[in-house]
Amino acid sequence: MKFEEYQAAYQRKTRLSKKLYTRSQHVFAGGINHNIRFFSPYPFFVQKAIKNCLFDVDGNKYTDYWMGHWALILGHSHRAVSSVSSRQAKSGILFGTANTLSVQLAETIQKLMPRAELMRFSSTGSEATMYSVRLARAATGKRVIAKVIGGWHGFNTTLLQTVNYPFEFDESLGLIQEEEQFVESIPFNDLDRSLKILETRKDDLAGIIIEPVLGAGGCVPATRDYLIGLQEFAKKNSSLFILDEIVTGFRISIHGAMSEYNLEPDLFTLGKIIGGGMPVGLVCGSKEIMSLADPIMRDQKYKRCSIGGGTFSANPATMSAGLSTLNYLKSNKQTIYTKLNSLGEQLRKRLTRLFNDSKINVKVTGMGSLFMPHFLGRRDNNKDKVDNALDVTTANQKLLHMYHISLMARHNIFFLPGKMGCFSDAHNTNDLERLISATEAIVESGVLN
Ligand SMILES: Cc1ncc(COP(=O)(O)O)c(C=O)c1O
């Protein structure tokens, strides 16, 4: 079966979405509100989402492995979250003042992640990483921030560098070189080369920011040695080690990836899961560092590190959804994390076997409930490792897209094309079996050869 037939099948069943996309182009640049949400020929438009499924405007029902940018660990519209959210909607969704729920959510996070001695909520992860950069500079009096090649920390200006292949051009119009010189990029999972680069900037190195698992960059876990090596370098040189746990926090374990890797970050960021599906970001760290942002202790602005918040920070709608999500995770942690990690592990093994038995060279990377297949080309090209974002992007991206579109078109299984997938507590082994048999059918159709 040819790929064009899959595309035609997609177009046949998404006619209303096509119309909506045309309208959408008249009101949004590119017709979308997040660059990655576009895929060719056009994205389907979702009407509702329940448990592990998305329902589009044409009446199609898809099993969802994108799960709201990996935020929805309990699934869509989970009863524990939606009942609390609808109750909250009746008593206020934005107070614009201090509120009890924010304290309860922060206390819950602090108990599970004690390195969060003090915290500050924002409305997005991008803001949280932006504040972490500012805090690191304020705490150290230095200017340079190191990030890894392929690392994604949101749309904040500073960290918008070396995100996309070939990692050497500007990531956007509107960035200026004077600012860019204060960011240094290092090769993910290559400690020797990273340390050599860091050595040249150490006197002005404010911090090193890194995701424990490259998320948007292709679902690649960092090695323990790499993370520990960077952390040691930072501590030795009076720089901060900043862990971006916006994807991994409460997903890899209830104590975050930092507990799995035994890390002691000076600052870390959370988002996604802690908002229970509502907009959120959180910067966390030691009392000493976070106190730099204390407006009472530091009553004059020039003595303070000014970080947000913002209009919507710690709003009760987000706080109540986040709190019910974390409470549910806490009460069911044994069953949930065992199940999610086991589904992830089984899927990685079975997809690898299935593709390789069919002589399609695929490596499935991931950790816990996160997973992503990489098409490595023909078996005889000796390429079988996926250790960093360069390996991810030089794999066959076109085949990955074709695989994801084929799943959507003929099997009603949704991955955001080209991105990693995840399991939620709303998925089960039947979903796994269905994904495997759909993959078998796609492989048999010959579209990936
Ligand atoms: C690791 C990481 N950091 C930061 C962000 C930015 O978060 P937000 O999209 O909420 O601004 C993301 C978003 O996907 C992310 O994956």
The ligand as a Gaussian input file, in Angstrom:
#p B3LYP/6-31G(d) Opt

LIG

0 1
 C       11.474000      20.048000      29.019000
 C       10.562000      21.196000      28.758000
 N       10.817000      22.373000      29.326000
 C       10.013000      23.438000      29.122000
 C        8.895000      23.343000      28.324000
 C        8.017000      24.540000      28.099000
 O        6.818000      24.386000      28.761000
 P        5.507000      25.194000      28.237000
 O        5.166000      24.621000      26.914000
 O        4.494000      24.940000      29.314000
 O        5.909000      26.621000      28.164000
 C        8.591000      22.128000      27.707000
 C        7.400000      21.998000      26.842000
 O        7.157000      21.007000      26.216000
 C        9.454000      21.026000      27.911000
 O        9.214000      19.854000      27.307000

